[in-house]
Amino acid sequence: MNCAGLKYLQALAPFGMTGDLKNMERLLDVFEHPERKFQTIHVVGTDGKGSTAFYLSRILSAHGISAGLYTSPHLVNVRERIRLDNAPISEEDLNRLLLQVRDVAEQTQTRISFFEALTLACFLYFAEKNVGVAVIEAGLGGRLDSTRTACGKRAVLTSIGMEHTEILGNTEREILHEKMGILSAGATLFAGGISPELVRDTENFSKSLSAKVVFPPVVEDLEVPNVGHHYAENASLSLAVACDFLGIAFDEEKARDALRHALWVGRMQKLRTPEGKLRWILDGAHNPHAVKRLAETLELEFPKQKLACVFGALRDKDLNEMLNLLAPHISVWHVTRTPYERFREVGDISSELQTRGCQVGYSGEMSRPFLDKVQEISDGPVLITGSLYMIGSAIYQLRDDFEDLSFFRGMELTESETHGKQKTKAL
């Protein structure tokens, strides 16, 4: 097939946020505002956005509603970002819609980013499919995120932590305000994972927009496949939003059953052999806020056991704090990276670990031979963590071995907007 649309998207990869919403608004006007043809529920936050959005979409689908889902980044293939009732957009549809975006952008001489082009394609797709509701995860922040152009009556705030400070602000309060900028006047915000110090700010900012804020309680007995209390928190948020959206049509048993089967891949996910032996634990914790939650979960799940760890991280992350949090739970570190340009060099991480007196085992670029070697020399389960992009690469290598990764079979690795070129074949 002609993949000119996908090639156009990849050519936009080096270009990041444009700083305002004018270009998005200009193109949406030309397209006659597809984002106004469906209801939107926004999801923002430092961590937990993807799982919360995914859980919510699965609950809504279980109630017979055609639910669109837009998340980022992708793990293996860009198509997984745009889903309808959990089925990824076809390559043909994505290519066709991206060509429409390209043509209009060129005709209007409008420069847009990778994320803006994909967001436009998402809006066009959901409008074409007449979705009942679209659950939209913000890419970065909220106030200036391109997804904000789809105004919704409901928004979800999952957590606040220090990340992307050069863009969002140097304090949690500043970051909170940037993320809450996604809110439309009169909307309802469902907030979770907010520290007591930020509750008053959350309430006051909501009032300034004539918005309502709700702090749903955690439903402790919810069952989700992902391991960790924070996933129960995210599931509780999704449950509260679904109940509000569905009204009298809400069926709690349907919702609970949907959550029991809603596996958000690559997030505190256990991969077992057909015989039940635990081989791998995948977790995309990529900043101190997420690593702290991972460490808390490891303390509960493996209280008397240290794990071997395959680890890699991006250069713009706080490596020192990530290692401080993880080190008490790790017996040996196997350091790796993917071809993404912004990954830290293997030698840099290995040197830091050795300086700390940590045992460094096998090192090398992420590949199937690398993972096979790590598994061969490990006595028990191996944790893979440090970056979602690394988790995606690991999934690509392991997807044929584990049924829980079957969603990704047949997909090729594709580039992300943030980290330059990535190899598209197994190493």
C-alpha positions as CSV (number, residue, x, y, z in Angstrom):
1,M,0.0,0.0,0.0
2,N,1.0,3.7,-0.4
3,C,2.3,4.7,3.1
4,A,2.9,8.3,2.2
5,G,0.8,9.5,5.2
6,L,2.8,7.5,7.7
7,K,6.1,8.7,6.1
8,Y,4.7,12.3,6.5
9,L,4.1,11.6,10.2
10,Q,7.6,10.3,10.7
11,A,9.1,13.3,8.9
12,L,7.5,15.4,11.6
13,A,9.2,13.5,14.4
14,P,11.9,16.1,15.1
15,F,9.4,18.9,15.7
16,G,7.9,19.1,19.2
17,M,5.3,21.4,20.8
18,T,4.5,24.6,18.9
19,G,3.8,26.6,22.0
20,D,0.1,27.5,21.4
21,L,-3.1,26.0,19.9
22,K,-3.4,28.4,16.9
23,N,-2.2,26.0,14.3
24,M,-4.5,23.2,15.6
25,E,-7.5,25.5,15.7
26,R,-6.8,26.7,12.2
27,L,-6.7,23.2,10.8
28,L,-9.7,22.1,12.8
29,D,-11.7,25.0,11.3
30,V,-10.8,23.8,7.8
31,F,-11.9,20.3,8.7
32,E,-15.2,21.7,10.1
33,H,-14.4,20.7,13.6
34,P,-14.5,16.9,13.8
35,E,-13.7,17.2,17.6
36,R,-17.2,18.7,18.2
37,K,-19.0,15.6,16.8
38,F,-18.4,13.4,19.8
39,Q,-18.3,13.7,23.6
40,T,-14.8,13.9,25.2
41,I,-13.4,12.9,28.5
42,H,-9.9,14.3,29.1
43,V,-7.3,12.5,31.2
44,V,-4.2,14.5,32.5
45,G,-1.6,13.9,35.2
46,T,2.1,13.1,35.7
47,D,1.6,9.4,35.9
48,G,-1.3,7.0,35.6
49,K,-3.0,8.7,32.6
50,G,-2.8,5.8,30.2
51,S,-4.1,3.1,32.6
52,T,-6.9,5.4,33.8
53,A,-7.9,6.2,30.3
54,F,-7.7,2.6,29.3
55,Y,-9.7,1.3,32.2
56,L,-12.4,4.0,31.6
57,S,-12.7,3.1,27.9
58,R,-13.1,-0.6,28.8
59,I,-15.9,0.1,31.3
60,L,-17.7,2.3,28.8
61,S,-17.4,-0.4,26.0
62,A,-18.7,-3.0,28.4
63,H,-21.9,-0.9,28.7
64,G,-22.4,-1.0,24.9
65,I,-21.0,2.5,24.2
66,S,-18.7,2.9,21.2
67,A,-15.6,4.2,23.1
68,G,-12.7,5.8,21.4
69,L,-9.3,5.8,23.2
70,Y,-6.3,8.1,22.4
71,T,-3.1,7.5,24.4
72,S,0.6,8.2,24.1
73,P,3.3,7.3,23.7
74,H,3.0,4.0,21.8
75,L,4.9,1.0,22.9
76,V,5.4,-0.8,19.6
77,N,3.4,0.8,16.8
78,V,1.8,4.2,16.4
79,R,-1.6,2.6,15.5
80,E,-2.0,1.5,19.1
81,R,-2.5,5.1,20.2
82,I,-5.9,5.4,18.4
83,R,-8.3,2.7,19.3
84,L,-12.1,2.0,19.0
85,D,-13.4,-0.5,21.5
86,N,-9.7,-1.4,22.1
87,A,-9.1,-2.3,18.4
88,P,-6.3,-0.2,17.0
89,I,-6.9,2.0,13.9
90,S,-6.0,0.1,10.7
91,E,-2.9,1.1,8.8
92,E,-5.0,2.0,5.8
93,D,-7.3,4.3,7.8
94,L,-4.4,6.0,9.6
95,N,-2.4,6.5,6.4
96,R,-5.5,7.9,4.6
97,L,-6.3,10.4,7.5
98,L,-2.7,11.5,7.8
99,L,-2.7,12.3,4.1
100,Q,-5.7,14.5,4.6
101,V,-3.9,16.3,7.4
102,R,-0.8,16.7,5.3
103,D,-2.7,18.1,2.4
104,V,-4.6,20.7,4.5
105,A,-1.5,21.7,6.4
106,E,0.4,22.3,3.1
107,Q,-2.5,24.1,1.5
108,T,-2.8,26.5,4.5
109,Q,1.0,26.7,5.0
110,T,0.5,25.5,8.6
111,R,3.5,23.9,10.4
112,I,2.4,21.2,12.9
113,S,4.1,18.7,15.1
114,F,4.0,14.9,15.1
115,F,1.6,14.9,18.0
116,E,-0.7,17.6,16.5
117,A,-0.9,15.7,13.2
118,L,-1.8,12.5,15.0
119,T,-4.3,14.2,17.2
120,L,-6.0,15.6,14.1
121,A,-6.1,12.2,12.6
122,C,-7.6,10.8,15.8
123,F,-10.4,13.5,15.8
124,L,-11.2,12.7,12.2
125,Y,-11.3,9.0,12.8
126,F,-13.6,9.2,15.9
127,A,-15.9,11.6,14.0
128,E,-16.1,9.2,11.0
129,K,-16.9,6.3,13.3
130,N,-19.5,8.2,15.3
131,V,-18.0,7.2,18.6
132,G,-20.3,7.6,21.6
133,V,-17.4,9.1,23.6
134,A,-13.7,9.6,23.2
135,V,-11.4,9.1,26.2
136,I,-8.4,11.4,25.4
137,E,-5.1,11.3,27.2
138,A,-3.2,14.6,27.1
139,G,0.3,14.4,25.7
140,L,2.1,16.9,27.9
141,G,0.6,19.3,30.4
142,G,-2.9,20.4,29.5
143,R,-3.3,24.1,29.0
144,L,-1.3,24.1,25.7
145,D,-1.7,20.4,24.8
146,S,-3.3,19.9,21.3
147,T,-5.9,17.6,22.8
148,R,-7.4,20.5,24.7
149,T,-9.1,21.7,21.5
150,A,-11.7,19.0,22.0
151,C,-13.7,20.5,24.9
152,G,-15.2,18.0,27.3
153,K,-17.6,18.2,30.2
154,R,-15.5,15.8,32.2
155,A,-11.8,15.6,32.9
156,V,-9.6,13.3,35.1
157,L,-6.5,14.3,37.0
158,T,-4.5,11.2,38.0
159,S,-1.4,12.6,39.9
160,I,1.0,15.5,40.2
161,G,4.8,15.1,40.3
162,M,7.9,16.9,39.2
163,E,8.5,16.2,35.5
164,H,9.1,18.3,32.3
165,T,9.8,21.3,34.6
166,E,11.4,23.2,31.8
167,I,7.9,23.4,30.2
168,L,5.4,22.9,32.9
169,G,7.0,24.8,35.8
170,N,9.4,24.3,38.7
171,T,6.9,23.5,41.5
172,E,4.1,21.0,41.8
173,R,1.7,23.9,42.1
174,E,2.7,25.3,38.8
175,I,2.5,21.9,37.2
176,L,-0.9,21.4,38.7
177,H,-2.2,24.6,37.1
178,E,-0.7,23.7,33.7
179,K,-2.5,20.3,33.8
180,M,-5.7,21.7,35.0
181,G,-5.7,24.1,32.1
182,I,-7.3,21.3,30.1
183,L,-10.6,22.1,31.9
184,S,-13.5,23.7,30.1
185,A,-15.7,26.2,31.9
186,G,-18.4,24.4,33.8
187,A,-16.7,21.0,33.5
188,T,-16.3,18.4,36.3
189,L,-12.8,17.3,37.4
190,F,-12.3,13.9,39.0
191,A,-9.0,14.2,40.9
192,G,-6.9,11.4,42.4
193,G,-3.3,11.1,43.7
194,I,-3.3,14.8,44.9
195,S,-1.2,15.6,47.9
196,P,-3.0,17.4,50.8
197,E,-0.9,20.5,50.1
198,L,-2.5,20.7,46.6
199,V,-6.1,20.0,47.4
200,R,-6.9,23.7,48.1
201,D,-5.2,24.8,44.9
202,T,-7.2,22.2,43.0
203,E,-10.4,23.4,44.4
204,N,-9.6,27.1,43.9
205,F,-8.5,26.7,40.3
206,S,-11.7,24.7,39.6
207,K,-13.8,27.5,41.0
208,S,-12.0,30.1,38.9
209,L,-13.3,28.1,35.8
210,S,-16.8,27.6,37.3
211,A,-15.8,23.9,37.3
212,K,-16.7,21.3,39.9
213,V,-14.0,19.1,41.5
214,V,-14.6,15.6,42.9
215,F,-12.1,13.5,44.9
216,P,-13.4,9.9,44.5
217,P,-12.5,7.5,47.3
218,V,-10.3,4.5,46.4
219,V,-12.4,1.3,46.1
220,E,-10.1,-1.2,47.8
221,D,-11.7,-4.4,46.5
222,L,-11.4,-3.6,42.8
223,E,-9.6,-6.3,40.8
224,V,-7.3,-5.3,37.9
225,P,-4.6,-7.4,36.2
226,N,-1.9,-4.7,36.8
227,V,-0.2,-5.1,40.1
228,G,0.1,-2.3,42.6
229,H,-2.2,-0.1,44.8
230,H,-1.8,2.8,42.4
231,Y,-3.6,0.8,39.7
232,A,-6.5,0.3,42.2
233,E,-6.5,4.1,42.6
234,N,-6.6,4.6,38.8
235,A,-9.4,2.1,38.4
236,S,-11.3,3.8,41.2
237,L,-11.1,7.1,39.2
238,S,-12.3,5.4,36.1
239,L,-15.2,3.8,37.9
240,A,-16.3,7.2,39.3
241,V,-16.1,8.9,35.9
242,A,-18.0,6.1,34.2
243,C,-20.7,6.2,36.9
244,D,-21.2,9.9,36.4
245,F,-21.1,9.6,32.6
246,L,-23.6,6.7,32.4
247,G,-26.0,7.8,35.1
248,I,-28.8,5.3,35.7
249,A,-27.4,3.1,33.0
250,F,-24.3,2.4,35.1
251,D,-24.0,-1.3,36.1
252,E,-21.3,-1.8,38.8
253,E,-21.0,-5.5,38.1
254,K,-20.4,-4.9,34.4
255,A,-17.8,-2.3,35.3
256,R,-16.0,-4.5,37.8
257,D,-15.9,-7.4,35.3
258,A,-14.5,-5.1,32.6
259,L,-11.7,-4.0,35.0
260,R,-10.9,-7.6,35.9
261,H,-10.0,-8.2,32.3
262,A,-8.4,-4.7,31.5
263,L,-4.7,-5.4,31.3
264,W,-2.8,-2.2,30.6
265,V,0.3,-3.7,29.0
266,G,3.8,-2.9,30.1
267,R,2.8,-1.4,33.5
268,M,3.6,-3.7,36.5
269,Q,2.8,-6.6,34.2
270,K,3.9,-10.2,35.1
271,L,4.8,-12.5,32.2
272,R,4.5,-16.2,33.0
273,T,5.3,-19.3,31.1
274,P,2.4,-21.7,30.2
275,E,3.5,-23.7,33.3
276,G,3.0,-20.6,35.4
277,K,6.6,-19.7,36.1
278,L,7.2,-16.0,36.4
279,R,9.8,-14.9,33.9
280,W,9.5,-11.1,33.5
281,I,8.0,-8.1,35.2
282,L,7.5,-5.2,32.9
283,D,7.0,-1.7,34.2
284,G,7.4,1.5,32.3
285,A,8.3,3.7,35.4
286,H,10.4,6.5,33.8
287,N,10.6,9.2,36.4
288,P,11.1,9.3,40.2
289,H,7.4,9.7,40.8
290,A,6.6,6.5,38.9
291,V,9.7,4.6,40.3
292,K,8.6,5.4,43.8
293,R,5.3,3.6,43.2
294,L,7.1,0.8,41.6
295,A,9.4,0.4,44.6
296,E,6.4,0.4,46.9
297,T,4.8,-2.3,44.9
298,L,8.0,-4.4,44.9
299,E,8.2,-4.1,48.6
300,L,4.7,-5.6,48.9
301,E,5.1,-8.2,46.1
302,F,8.6,-9.4,46.9
303,P,9.3,-8.4,50.5
304,K,12.1,-10.8,51.1
305,Q,13.5,-11.0,47.5
306,K,15.8,-8.8,45.4
307,L,15.3,-9.0,41.7
308,A,17.6,-8.9,38.7
309,C,16.8,-5.8,36.7
310,V,17.1,-4.8,33.1
311,F,17.5,-1.0,33.2
312,G,17.8,1.9,30.9
313,A,16.8,5.6,31.1
314,L,16.5,8.7,29.1
315,R,19.1,11.5,29.5
316,D,16.5,14.1,30.8
317,K,15.4,11.9,33.7
318,D,16.7,12.2,37.3
319,L,18.8,9.1,37.2
320,N,20.2,9.6,40.7
321,E,16.8,9.6,42.3
322,M,15.5,6.7,40.2
323,L,18.5,4.5,41.3
324,N,18.1,5.6,45.0
325,L,14.5,4.4,45.0
326,L,15.2,1.1,43.1
327,A,18.5,0.0,44.5
328,P,17.2,-1.6,47.7
329,H,15.1,-4.0,45.6
330,I,17.7,-5.0,43.0
331,S,20.4,-7.8,43.2
332,V,22.1,-7.3,39.9
333,W,21.7,-4.6,37.1
334,H,21.7,-5.5,33.4
335,V,22.1,-2.1,31.7
336,T,20.7,-1.5,28.2
337,R,19.3,1.1,25.8
338,T,17.3,1.3,22.6
339,P,18.3,3.1,19.4
340,Y,16.4,6.2,20.5
341,E,18.8,9.1,20.4
342,R,17.9,10.5,23.9
343,F,18.7,7.3,25.8
344,R,21.6,7.5,28.2
345,E,24.7,5.5,27.1
346,V,25.0,2.1,28.7
347,G,28.5,2.9,29.9
348,D,27.3,6.1,31.8
349,I,24.7,4.2,33.7
350,S,27.0,1.2,34.4
351,S,29.7,3.6,35.8
352,E,27.2,5.3,38.1
353,L,26.0,1.9,39.4
354,Q,29.6,0.7,40.0
355,T,30.4,3.9,41.8
356,R,27.5,3.1,44.2
357,G,28.9,-0.4,44.7
358,C,26.1,-2.1,42.8
359,Q,26.6,-5.3,40.9
360,V,26.5,-4.8,37.2
361,G,25.9,-7.9,35.1
362,Y,25.3,-8.1,31.4
363,S,25.2,-4.9,29.3
364,G,24.3,-4.2,25.7
365,E,21.7,-2.8,23.3
366,M,18.1,-4.1,23.8
367,S,17.6,-7.2,21.6
368,R,16.3,-10.7,21.8
369,P,19.8,-12.2,22.3
370,F,20.4,-9.6,25.1
371,L,17.1,-10.7,26.8
372,D,17.8,-14.4,26.3
373,K,21.3,-14.0,27.9
374,V,19.8,-12.1,30.9
375,Q,17.2,-14.8,31.4
376,E,19.9,-17.6,31.1
377,I,22.0,-16.2,33.9
378,S,19.1,-15.2,36.2
379,D,17.8,-17.5,38.9
380,G,14.4,-15.9,39.2
381,P,12.1,-13.3,37.6
382,V,13.7,-10.3,35.9
383,L,12.3,-6.8,36.2
384,I,12.5,-4.6,33.1
385,T,12.1,-0.9,33.8
386,G,13.3,2.7,33.4
387,S,11.6,3.8,30.2
388,L,8.3,3.1,28.3
389,Y,10.3,3.2,25.1
390,M,12.5,0.4,26.4
391,I,9.4,-1.6,27.5
392,G,8.1,-1.2,24.0
393,S,11.3,-2.7,22.6
394,A,11.2,-5.6,25.1
395,I,7.5,-6.3,24.1
396,Y,8.5,-6.4,20.5
397,Q,11.1,-9.0,21.2
398,L,8.9,-11.1,23.5
399,R,5.5,-10.8,22.0
400,D,5.4,-14.2,20.4
401,D,6.3,-16.0,23.6
402,F,3.5,-14.7,25.9
403,E,-0.3,-14.6,25.2
404,D,-0.6,-11.4,27.2
405,L,1.4,-9.6,24.5
406,S,-0.6,-11.0,21.6
407,F,-2.1,-7.5,20.9
408,F,1.2,-6.5,19.4
409,R,1.8,-9.5,17.1
410,G,2.1,-8.5,13.5
411,M,3.0,-4.9,14.3
412,E,6.3,-3.3,13.2
413,L,8.2,-0.9,15.5
414,T,7.5,2.7,14.5
415,E,9.0,6.0,15.5
416,S,7.9,8.3,18.3
417,E,7.7,12.0,18.1
418,T,10.1,12.5,21.0
419,H,13.1,10.5,20.4
420,G,14.3,10.5,16.8
421,K,14.7,7.4,14.7
422,Q,14.3,3.9,15.9
423,K,15.3,0.7,14.1
424,T,12.3,-1.2,12.7
425,K,13.7,-4.7,12.8
426,A,14.5,-7.0,15.6
427,L,18.2,-6.6,16.5
